[in-house]
């Protein structure tokens, strides 16, 4: 029977990690203890002040639609966060609260991508980028990034790939899957180049709060049409609350708002009231301790992976991922690791086609005792695994 779905649906690739997760859950159902390092979700729940604010909103019946761009109090709180944490003043009127960063990125794609437009995306990189572009009949053009540039685009790469059809560059910093940061000066040079050509720079800063060993910063204030996307999911540990935000150029706010009115109406109201407490000192104190814990986990896992025979070509500087080279087909390697040692990791092919077939993403979103157990299992696996 002929498929009635649009071609875009057939062209969207599945997540390999979901196959890993399904098999891991089957092993658990059979009684095995699996160490989950495949899913990019903090193992911490939202801090108590956030939860209490959400419960209070529910008790008080504050569950109706909000304005499409979000609660004024939350937009003001986000603006205050940029001013105090990143010395990046932004008017609350430029901030749109969205249904997760995914809802924000989807609406940004609807705003800027016309049929046939090219959008440059790093490869390896978060797969949603290319699929959001495809959803609006654009073409995601991969930039082959490597360890030499910390798996981040350079001005030379962008200049070489830019064509008459190119509309935008979309990148993440810190990056998923590599955990690397783009150098601030390099991004400024890229922004200036794109501005000269009348293009758009979209920077996904969803892992921005989870930076180790340096002060976090934002792309806000760079020249040209710059859009910044962020979320309450990762640093704020609110994945299931489905809440994010976008900082837009002032001239793009109304168009974004009209699209959002139809795409998702408004972000979840109780989650918005809860998020107003995310910037309270009591919440920030908890979140900063968790950031330090993620740094401790990273500092343990990187040498542990190397001791198990995996190469880590670029040191992760943020997020909660280590991107490693296993030396052979990563799909088969991940499935063997799962079956033999009950450690779940993500095959690199989820993140593009540029050298990803040999790479694996490990998420250090588990407590130290679980990471230590995973390291022990990895060493044992490496001792009897076939060579490349």
N, C-alpha and C positions, 0 to 999 in steps of 0.2 A: 504494500500500500504506500502511495506517495505521501511523504511527510508534508504536513501543512505548516510546519514551523518555518520562520524566516531563516535565510542562510546564516545570519549572525548567530542564531542559537546552535546550529551545527558546528560553527567555527570556534565557539567558546570551548576551551580545553578544560577537562576535569582536573581537579586537584589530586595529584598522586598521593598526597599526604592522607587523604580521606581513605584510600585503600589501606594504607598503613594503620590508620586509626581503627578501621573496621576489624582488621586481623588482630590488632592488639586487644581490642575488646573481647574478641572471641577467645583469645588465650586466657584473658582474665576470667571469663565465664567458666573456663575449664580448670580454674584454680591456680594459674600461674601469676606471679607477681611481676608486673610490667613496670619498668621505669619509663615514664612518658616524657620524651624530649622532642616530640614532633609538633606540638601545638603551641602557637605563639600567644599564650594567654598567661598573665601573672597568676601565681598560685596564691596570692593574697586577695582577700575580698576588700571591698571598699572600706575605708576607715570609718570607725564608729560615728563620728560627727556627721558624715555624709549619709550614712544609713538612717540615723535618727532624723535628719532633716527630711529625708524621703518618706519615712513613716509618718512624720508629723503632717506632711502634705497630704498623704492618703487619709489620715484620720480626719483632717479638716476638709476633705472633699475637693482638694485642688487638683482635679483630674480632667478638667475641660481643656479644649484646645487653647493654646497660647497664640500670640501673634506669630506669624510665619517665621519672622527673623529671630524669635526667641523672647524670653522674659527680659525686660529692660534691666532688672537687677543683675541677671546673669551676664548679660552683654557688658554691663559696667564692670562687673567683677573680673571678667576676662581681660578687659582693657587695663584694669589696674594691675593684673598679673603681668602683662607685657611691660608696663611701665616700671614696676618694682623689681621684677626678676631679670628682665633682659634690657632694661633701659631703652625700650622701644615704644615710645608713646603712640597710641592709635586711638582714634575716635570710636566710641562704642557703636556709632551709626554705621561703621564699616564692618561690623562683626555680625555674622549670621550663624545662629545655632542650628545644627543639623541632626538628622537621625544617624548618628555615628559619622566617623570620617568617611566611610563608604558612601553614605548619603550625600555628604559634602562633595566628594570627588565626582560622583555621578552627576550632580547638579552643575558642577564646574565644567564637566565635559559637555553637558547639554548647552551651557552658556557659550562656550567658545568653539566647539568642534562642528564644522559643517561637512557635508559629504565630500569626500576626497581630500580633506585636510590631513596633513601629516603632523604627528606629534612625536617628538623624539623621547625615547624612554631608555633607561639603562638596562643592559642585559649582561649579567643577571640582575633581576630586580623584581619587585613585587608584581605578581602576574595580573592583579586587578587593574593596573595602569593600562595595559594594552587592551584589556577587555572592555573597560569603560570607554576608551576611544572607539573601539569597534562597534559598540552599542549605538553610537551616533554616526555610523557610516564613515568614520575617519580611518586613517591608517597609522598604526603605531609603528614607527621606524626604530629598530633597536640600535642602540649605541653599544658597541662591544667594549665594555669596561673591564679592567683587569686589576690585579694586585699592584701593578706599577703605579696606578693612580688611586689606590685604596678602593677599587671598585666604584669609583665616582667619575662622572663626566669631567672632561677638561674643556677649556675654551677651544683648543685645537680640534677636539672631536666634534664639538658643536658646530664650529665653523665649517668643517669638512663635510658634515652631513646636511647642513642647512640648504634648502632649495626654495624655489619659488612657491612650492606647495606647502612648505613647513609653516605651521601656525604657532607651535609651542614646544617647550621642553618641560617634561614632568619628571621630577626626581624626588627621592626620599633621603633625608639626612637627619638622624642616623638611618642607615639603610636596612631594609629587610630584603635579602637574607644575611647580609654580611656584617651588620653592626658598625659599619664605617661611617665617617663624617666627611663631607666635602669641605675643603679648606675655604675659609671665609673669603680670602682675597680672590681665590679662583672663582667662587660663585659671584662675587661682585663684578669680575671681568666678564663672566658669561652673561650676567644681567644687562650690562651695558651693551654688549654685542646684540642681544635679543631686542633691546629697546631701540637700537638704531634701525633694526629691520621691521619694527612695528609688530613684533611677536609678543607672546605671553610666556612668562616664567611661572610655573606652578611648583611650589615646594611643599612636600608632604613632611610635616614636622611631628607626626604622631608619636615618635619616640623621643622627642626633644628633651623632655624632663629627665630621661635616663641616659645621661652622659657622664663618663667617668674620666677623671684625671684632667679635665679642663672645664672652663666655664661655658655653659650652654649659651647659645645666641640664636637669634631669629633672622630670617631673610627679610623681615619687614624693614622698610627704609631703603632697599636697593632700588636703582632706577628702573623706570618703565612700568609696564603692566605686570605687576607681581601679585600673585595669589598665594596665600599661606593656608594650609589645611592642618588642623590639629584635632585631638580627640581626648575624651576622658577615659578611654579604654586602657591605655598602657601604664603611663606614669600614675594616673589616678586610680587604677585598678577597678574600673567600672565597665568591663567589657559588655556584660549583658544588659546594662542600662541603655545602651544604644544612643549615645550622645557624643556629638562632636561639634566643631565649629570651623568656619571659614572666615578669613580676613580678606576682604575684597578691596580693589580700588574703588574710590568713592563713586566714580561714574558707572560702575558695574552693579551696584547694590540693587537698584530697582529691577533690572532685568533678571538678576539672580532670584530676587524675591518672587517675581511672577512665575518663574519656573518652579520654584519650591512650593508655591501655593498649590500647584497641581501634582507635583511629584510626590510630596509627602505631607502637605498641609502645614504641619508643625512637628517639632521633635516632641518626644514623650514628656508630658507636663510634670509628672512626679519626679522624673529624672532631672529635669531642669531645676526644680526647687531643691532637690538634694544637692546638685552640683554647686549651688550657691555657697554651700558650706565647704566646698573642696579647697577654697583659698584661705580659709580660716587658719590662724597659726597652729591650732591643735591638729588639724588635718595635715598641714604641710610638715609638721614635725614627724608625724608617722610616716608620711610618704618619703621624706628624706632619709629616714632610717632604712626604709625598704630599698631605696636607691643604693645606699651603702652596702646593703646585703647583696644586691645584684652584682655590685662591683666585686665583692668577695667571691661570689660564685664564679664570675668570669675569671678571676685571677687563679682560681683552682682548676677550672675546666680546660683552659687553653693548654697549660703544660700537661695535663692529664691526657688530652687527646694526642698530643705530640708523643707522649710516652707510649701510647698504644699504637704508634706507627702512622698516624694521620698527619698530613701537612696542614698547617694553618697559614695560608699565604699572606693574609693581612690581619693585623691585630684589630679586634673589635673595640671600638671606642665608645659605643653606646648601644641602646636597645638591650635585648637579652638573647642574642644569637652568636654562635660561632659557626663560620662557614669553612668547612674543611675538605681537603682532597683525600679521598679514600684509595685512590690509585687504580680503580677499576670501575666497571659499570655500577653506578650508585644505586640503581633500582634493585638489582640483584643483591648488592651488598646490604642494603637496608632490610630487605626481606630475610636474608640469611641471619643477620644480626638479631632480628626480631624473633625468628623461629628458634635459634640456638640459645640466645642469651636474654631474650625478653627485654630488649632495649629498643624503644621506638624512636626513629629519627626520620627526617624528611629528605627524600631524594632531591638532588639539585635541579633535576629537569623541570620541577614545578616553577622555576624562576627564570626560564628562558632556554636559549640554545647555545649560548656562547661558553663553551667549556664546562657546562653544567653536568654533563653525563657522568663525570668522575667525582662530583662534589656532593656533600651532605650538609644539611643545616641541623645543628643541635640547638635546642632552646634550653637555657639554664633557668627554667621556671619551676624548679623543684628544690626542696630543702637540701642542705649540704650533705646530710646522711644518704639521701637518694642519689645525689651526684657522685658521692664516693662509691656507692654500690655500682652505679653505671660505669665508673672508671675501672673498677675491678673486673666487671664483666667484659668491657671493651679490651682490656689487656689479655684476658683469657681467649676472647674471640680472635684477637690479632695473632696470638701464638699458634693457632691452628688453622687460620684462614688461608686460602690459596693466594699466591702472589699474583700481581697484575699480569 
